[in-house]
Amino acid sequence: MPILSKSKLLSYRQCTKRLWLEVHRPALANVDPGTVQRQTDGSSVGDVARQVYDPEGQRILVDVRTEGARGALSRSLSLLNEEGPLL
């Protein structure tokens, strides 16, 4: 199952064929270094936000990068029944 991201949503809004190609034929993508840097910066901003809003690391992080889409969704659904914000 492909990971749903902001980039993929934007690709879909621009052109459904573009999204299909990104998911099914990623080797055809012509990714410039600027795009890669912006994605890296976006991940860094997320890390900083977690440090700012959860400095003690007491919240639960549901990370699709480590758990996979299905695992993250399953864990999120089970956590929604518990108290506390999801990061």
For each residue, the residues with C-beta under 8 A, 3 or more apart:
1: 68 69 70
2: 8 23 69
3: 8 64 69
4: 8 9 69
5: 8 9
6: 9 10
7: 10 11 39
8: 2 3 4 5 11 12 19 22 23
9: 4 5 6 12 13
10: 6 7 13 14
11: 7 8 14 15 18 19 22
12: 8 9 15 16 18 19
13: 9 10
14: 10 11 18
15: 11 12 18 19
16: 12 19 20
17: 20 21
18: 11 12 14 15 21 22
19: 8 11 12 15 16 22 23
20: 16 17 23 24
21: 17 18 24 25 28 29
22: 8 11 18 19 25 26 29
23: 2 8 19 20 26
24: 20 21
25: 21 22 28 29
26: 22 23 29
27:
28: 21 25
29: 21 22 25 26
30:
31: 35 36
32: 35 36
33: 36 37
34: 37 38
35: 31 32 38 39
36: 31 32 33 39 40
37: 33 34 40 41
38: 34 35 41 42
39: 7 35 36 42 43
40: 36 37 43 44
41: 37 38 44 45
42: 38 39 45 46
43: 39 40 46 47
44: 40 41 47 48
45: 41 42 48 49
46: 42 43 49 50
47: 43 44 50 51
48: 44 45 51 52
49: 45 46 52 53
50: 46 47 53 54 61 87
51: 47 48 54 55
52: 48 49 55
53: 49 50 59 87
54: 50 51 57 58 59 87
55: 51 52
56:
57: 54
58: 54
59: 53 54 84 85 86 87
60: 79 84 86 87
61: 50 87
62: 67 72 75 76 79 86 87
63: 66 67 72
64: 3 67 68 69 72
65:
66: 63
67: 62 63 64 71 72 75
68: 1 64 71 72
69: 1 2 3 4 64 72 73
70: 1 73 74
71: 67 68 74 75
72: 62 63 64 67 68 69 75 76
73: 69 70 76 77
74: 70 71 77 78
75: 62 67 71 72 78 79
76: 62 72 73 79 80 86
77: 73 74 80
78: 74 75 81 82
79: 60 62 75 76 82 86
80: 76 77 86
81: 78
82: 78 79
83:
84: 59 60
85: 59
86: 59 60 62 76 79 80
87: 50 53 54 59 60 61 62
